[in-house]
Amino acid sequence: MTADSTPLKQLDDALAADFYQYEALLSDDERKILLKARTLMREEVKPLVNEAWAKAELPEELIDKFRGSDLNALAYEGYGEHQPAVSHLLDGMISMEMCRTDASVSTFFGVHNGLGFYSIYYGGSQEQRDRFLPAMATMEKIGAFALTEPLGGSDVSGGMRTTARRDGDTWVLNGAKKWIGNATFADYVVVFARDVDDNKVKAFVVEKGTPGFKPEKIEGKIALRIVQNAEITLTDVRVPEASRLQNIKGFRDVAELLRLTRSGVAWMALGVMIGAYELALDYAKERIAFGRPIAKFQLVQDLLVKSLGNITACWGMLIQLARLQDQGIFRDDHASLAKQFVAARTREVVAWSREIFGGNGILLDYDVARFFSDAEAVYSYEGTHQMQTLIVGKSITGHSAFVGGQR
């Protein structure tokens, strides 16, 4: 029964992983949007991903699949195709749905539609929103988010080395960023830098082709290979004051951006988990060993049931997280617990799923190897497992266990 005591509707086409019928919590209109994303990913995106993953490329054809949809900017009042903006529950389930097919593609979309878009939506003035966001909402322009540095990941809040110096009506940026998704081709890159005068972190929209801005693709990745991550060098990059995001006044505002996106990564981790489980379930029913499907073996069923338990528990956790967001009582430690717990369970499920495939589990043709590899990146990005643990630990004990106890 739902909170209002009305029975959940029965879904004839529910996912195999949706054991508790969580999708039935969506309204009919919301579920139509979710199914539109499911169809896009299954019919338009999935045929492209293995070749793109093997080549470590993001083909323009794949980006065009999203440009032709109406799934962009759904969570933003005044910009998406569906107004008012959709609920956090639907937004999360769409992220989950995309990762159910491929985590790289979902990451590309999330960097543009989440980190990049939200930075300007939350951090920009109304004039800046009106200037940058309409073209981003249609994906005519692609966005990126440049926070992490070569020598600063989890500690970037206190150790940011990229600097910004005011020079009349412009700012001069110098430094470097690393692991910046979409940055090799993005039209707008939101770059964070420390003001040399007041020591506060500020944010700047750096446009493609700006002199001194040099993104170089990171090669040799074993996960999220479709995502075009870049290491960026900034050498006397001049950005007008009009492109400094006016509402980003320190790292506290940056933390607000990360709080929202961290919950989005938890939904993505759930999608990776579901995608791997569904592949393993189908394979177990079809693979014959000793004269019968391996689904009849007790140890295979044990792996499948443990996987389904993880999925069901994590999905329920994220549904409540979305409710907290919709109610406006969502906190940093809420997001951190979700990201820490769900990403760890994802690691378990992809390993069990790959195990069910035996030797075939390391072949790209069977898809599960892609999920297995990509889970490692999802486990680490948007804050490592250990950092999320310390955030939640401080919240529940009242004591900081960060290095030096300073956070």
Disulfide bonds with the S-S distance in Angstrom:
none
